[in-house]
Amino acid sequence: MTKEATGLTLWVQGIGLVGPGLTSWASAREVLAGTRPHVSAPTVLAPPLRLPPAERRRAGAAVKLALAIADEAVAQAGIDPATLATVFASSRGEGINCHALCETLATPAPMVSPTRFTNSVHNAAAGCWHIAVASRAASTSLCAHDGSFGAGLLEAATSVRLSGEPMLLVASDSPYPEPLHATRPLPDHFGCALLLAPAPNAHTLASFTLTLDTSGDAATACDSASLDALRRAIPAAAALPLLAALAGAPLHAPLVIDYLPQLRLRIALA
């Protein structure tokens, strides 16, 4: 499908955001719109209050990040999260528990903690979210390396159009500890969530049409140099040009988002 092909039109009803110098969507809108400079600062991850106290203490960074942005998007959309199907996208998932398991397996007594194993799998964040909100709706957890945000957006958009129901997209990445970090470096945590719907309602923030693009055009850069550095450094931050446009930043052309090496996503905002 080329950029001229018929696309998927979605309505955005809620947004969540956490990243370096971006503490929430509500507080970061002026930065994304370009009316206030971006000042990078280490990402602070709040405890996931939806989880029971024991689970809250055990929650790793990836779970904390994903639940924080999902909560903000759902609250803004004014929707019951128990009804929502979800797509969770991450280029690497939960690295800290994976690292701890590898360390344990390298010892003379490799006794793996069941709790660590439960929290190490790629769908740990999705599982925690659905348990916390008592949702039995469908959930997909996916990974497409550096194209994971694009893959998640395409999966969610397709599912919304096929089901005719709203869907929550959660895209997030957290850094690995050493020595994995040296092989796959990430500067910090970053995550965004989009509540996508098949039709507008009172909570609608904007709409956009998504198409596959084989033109070879480069991905859209952020006007802010520091935000663009994040876009290039963290796979989930590929969402930043779209978030900036949703926040009201000037649009120079239809947005192009990285996906696969020979395939990108083209986004036209209404």
C-alpha positions as CSV (number, residue, x, y, z in Angstrom):
1,M,0.0,0.0,0.0
2,T,1.4,3.4,-0.9
3,K,0.9,6.8,0.7
4,E,-2.0,7.5,-1.7
5,A,-4.0,4.4,-0.5
6,T,-7.1,4.6,1.6
7,G,-6.1,4.9,5.2
8,L,-7.4,4.2,8.7
9,T,-9.1,7.2,10.4
10,L,-9.0,7.3,14.2
11,W,-10.2,9.7,16.8
12,V,-7.9,10.4,19.8
13,Q,-9.8,10.6,23.1
14,G,-7.0,10.4,25.7
15,I,-3.2,10.7,25.9
16,G,-0.7,9.7,28.5
17,L,3.0,10.7,28.5
18,V,6.0,10.2,30.8
19,G,9.6,10.8,29.8
20,P,12.8,12.8,30.5
21,G,11.5,16.3,31.3
22,L,8.0,15.3,30.4
23,T,6.1,14.4,33.6
24,S,2.7,14.0,32.0
25,W,0.7,14.9,28.9
26,A,-1.0,17.7,30.7
27,S,2.2,19.3,31.9
28,A,4.2,18.7,28.7
29,R,1.7,20.1,26.1
30,E,3.4,23.6,26.0
31,V,6.8,21.9,25.5
32,L,5.5,19.7,22.7
33,A,3.8,22.7,21.1
34,G,7.0,24.6,21.1
35,T,5.9,27.5,23.3
36,R,8.1,26.4,26.2
37,P,11.6,24.9,25.9
38,H,12.2,21.3,26.7
39,V,14.5,20.8,29.8
40,S,15.6,17.2,30.1
41,A,15.5,15.7,33.6
42,P,15.6,12.1,34.7
43,T,12.2,10.4,34.4
44,V,10.5,9.8,37.8
45,L,8.2,6.7,37.9
46,A,5.4,6.9,40.4
47,P,4.1,3.8,42.3
48,P,1.2,2.2,40.4
49,L,-1.6,3.0,42.8
50,R,-4.0,0.7,40.9
51,L,-2.1,-2.4,42.1
52,P,-2.5,-3.9,45.6
53,P,0.3,-2.9,48.0
54,A,2.2,-6.2,47.7
55,E,2.2,-6.1,43.9
56,R,3.0,-2.4,44.0
57,R,6.2,-3.1,45.8
58,R,7.2,-5.8,43.4
59,A,6.4,-3.8,40.3
60,G,9.4,-3.1,38.1
61,A,10.1,0.1,36.1
62,A,8.5,-1.2,33.0
63,V,5.2,-1.9,34.8
64,K,5.3,1.5,36.7
65,L,5.9,3.3,33.4
66,A,3.2,1.5,31.4
67,L,0.5,1.8,34.1
68,A,1.2,5.6,34.7
69,I,0.7,6.5,31.0
70,A,-2.3,4.2,30.6
71,D,-4.0,5.7,33.7
72,E,-3.5,9.3,32.3
73,A,-5.0,8.4,28.9
74,V,-8.0,6.6,30.4
75,A,-8.7,9.4,32.9
76,Q,-8.7,12.0,30.1
77,A,-11.0,9.9,27.9
78,G,-13.5,9.4,30.8
79,I,-13.8,5.7,29.9
80,D,-14.1,2.6,32.1
81,P,-10.8,0.8,31.6
82,A,-12.4,-2.6,32.3
83,T,-14.1,-2.4,28.9
84,L,-11.0,-1.6,26.9
85,A,-9.0,-4.0,24.7
86,T,-5.3,-3.0,24.6
87,V,-2.1,-3.1,22.7
88,F,1.2,-2.9,24.6
89,A,4.3,-2.2,22.5
90,S,7.8,-2.2,23.7
91,S,11.1,-2.7,21.9
92,R,12.6,-4.7,24.8
93,G,10.0,-5.1,27.7
94,E,11.2,-5.6,31.2
95,G,15.0,-5.6,31.3
96,I,15.8,-5.3,35.1
97,N,14.1,-8.6,36.1
98,C,15.6,-10.3,33.0
99,H,19.0,-9.2,34.1
100,A,18.4,-10.5,37.7
101,L,17.3,-13.8,36.3
102,C,20.4,-14.1,34.2
103,E,22.6,-13.3,37.2
104,T,20.8,-16.0,39.2
105,L,21.1,-18.6,36.5
106,A,24.9,-18.0,36.4
107,T,25.3,-18.9,40.1
108,P,26.1,-22.3,41.5
109,A,22.5,-22.5,43.0
110,P,20.3,-21.1,40.2
111,M,17.0,-20.9,42.1
112,V,14.8,-18.5,40.1
113,S,12.2,-16.4,41.9
114,P,8.7,-17.1,40.5
115,T,7.8,-13.5,41.2
116,R,10.8,-12.3,39.2
117,F,10.0,-14.6,36.3
118,T,6.3,-13.4,36.3
119,N,7.5,-9.8,36.0
120,S,10.2,-10.5,33.4
121,V,8.0,-11.6,30.5
122,H,7.2,-9.3,27.7
123,N,3.5,-9.0,28.6
124,A,4.1,-8.3,32.3
125,A,2.8,-4.7,32.0
126,A,-0.3,-5.8,30.0
127,G,-1.0,-8.5,32.6
128,C,-0.7,-6.1,35.5
129,W,-2.9,-3.5,33.8
130,H,-5.7,-5.9,33.0
131,I,-5.7,-7.5,36.5
132,A,-5.6,-4.0,38.1
133,V,-8.6,-2.7,36.1
134,A,-10.5,-6.1,36.2
135,S,-10.5,-6.3,32.4
136,R,-11.2,-9.4,30.4
137,A,-10.9,-7.6,27.1
138,A,-8.4,-8.8,24.5
139,S,-4.8,-7.7,24.8
140,T,-1.8,-7.9,22.5
141,S,1.8,-7.4,23.5
142,L,4.2,-6.9,20.7
143,C,7.8,-6.0,19.9
144,A,9.3,-4.8,16.6
145,H,12.7,-3.6,17.7
146,D,13.1,0.1,16.8
147,G,9.8,0.0,14.9
148,S,7.8,-1.0,18.0
149,F,5.8,2.2,18.3
150,G,4.8,2.1,14.6
151,A,3.9,-1.6,14.9
152,G,1.8,-0.9,18.0
153,L,0.0,2.1,16.3
154,L,-0.8,0.0,13.2
155,E,-2.0,-2.9,15.3
156,A,-4.3,-0.7,17.4
157,A,-5.6,1.3,14.5
158,T,-6.5,-1.9,12.5
159,S,-8.2,-3.4,15.6
160,V,-10.3,-0.3,16.2
161,R,-11.5,-0.2,12.6
162,L,-12.3,-4.0,12.6
163,S,-14.0,-4.1,16.0
164,G,-15.7,-0.7,16.0
165,E,-14.6,-0.3,19.6
166,P,-12.2,2.0,21.4
167,M,-8.7,0.6,22.2
168,L,-5.9,1.7,24.4
169,L,-2.3,1.7,22.9
170,V,0.5,1.8,25.4
171,A,4.1,2.2,24.0
172,S,7.0,2.3,26.4
173,D,10.7,1.5,26.8
174,S,13.0,1.3,29.9
175,P,16.8,1.0,29.9
176,Y,18.6,-2.2,30.7
177,P,21.2,-2.4,33.5
178,E,24.8,-3.2,32.5
179,P,26.1,-5.2,30.7
180,L,23.0,-5.3,28.6
181,H,22.9,-1.5,28.5
182,A,26.2,-1.4,26.7
183,T,24.8,-3.6,23.9
184,R,21.4,-1.9,23.7
185,P,21.7,1.6,25.3
186,L,18.8,3.7,26.2
187,P,19.2,7.1,28.0
188,D,16.0,6.9,30.1
189,H,12.5,5.7,30.5
190,F,9.9,6.9,27.9
191,G,6.3,6.0,27.4
192,C,3.1,7.3,25.7
193,A,-0.5,6.0,25.6
194,L,-3.2,6.8,23.1
195,L,-6.9,6.1,23.6
196,L,-8.1,5.5,20.0
197,A,-11.7,5.4,19.0
198,P,-13.6,4.7,15.7
199,A,-15.8,7.8,16.0
200,P,-15.8,11.2,17.7
201,N,-17.4,11.9,21.1
202,A,-17.3,14.7,23.7
203,H,-13.8,13.7,24.8
204,T,-12.3,13.8,21.3
205,L,-9.0,15.7,21.1
206,A,-8.2,15.2,17.4
207,S,-8.4,12.8,14.5
208,F,-5.9,11.4,12.1
209,T,-5.7,9.1,9.1
210,L,-2.9,6.5,9.0
211,T,-1.5,4.9,5.9
212,L,1.5,2.7,5.0
213,D,4.2,4.6,3.2
214,T,6.8,3.1,0.8
215,S,8.0,6.4,-0.6
216,G,11.3,6.3,1.2
217,D,10.6,9.7,2.9
218,A,12.6,10.2,6.1
219,A,10.8,10.1,9.4
220,T,9.5,13.5,10.6
221,A,11.9,15.2,13.1
222,C,10.9,17.3,16.1
223,D,11.6,21.0,15.9
224,S,13.2,20.9,19.3
225,A,16.7,19.5,19.2
226,S,16.4,17.9,22.6
227,L,13.1,16.2,21.8
228,D,14.5,15.0,18.5
229,A,17.4,13.5,20.4
230,L,14.9,11.5,22.4
231,R,13.0,10.5,19.3
232,R,16.2,9.0,17.8
233,A,17.4,7.4,21.1
234,I,14.4,5.6,22.4
235,P,12.1,3.5,20.2
236,A,8.9,4.5,22.0
237,A,9.8,8.2,21.5
238,A,9.1,7.8,17.8
239,A,5.7,9.0,18.9
240,L,7.0,12.5,19.7
241,P,6.3,14.1,16.3
242,L,2.7,12.9,16.5
243,L,2.4,14.0,20.1
244,A,3.8,17.4,19.2
245,A,1.2,17.8,16.4
246,L,-1.6,16.7,18.8
247,A,-0.3,19.4,21.3
248,G,-0.6,22.1,18.6
249,A,2.9,22.3,17.1
250,P,3.0,23.8,13.6
251,L,2.5,21.1,10.9
252,H,5.0,21.4,8.0
253,A,3.6,18.3,6.1
254,P,1.9,15.0,6.8
255,L,3.9,13.2,9.5
256,V,6.1,10.2,8.7
257,I,6.7,7.8,11.6
258,D,9.4,5.1,11.6
259,Y,8.2,1.5,11.4
260,L,10.2,-1.1,9.3
261,P,13.4,-0.3,7.3
262,Q,11.5,-0.1,3.9
263,L,8.1,0.8,5.4
264,R,6.9,3.8,7.4
265,L,3.6,5.2,8.6
266,R,2.2,8.4,7.2
267,I,-0.2,10.3,9.4
268,A,-2.5,13.2,8.3
269,L,-4.1,15.1,11.1
270,A,-7.5,16.6,10.6
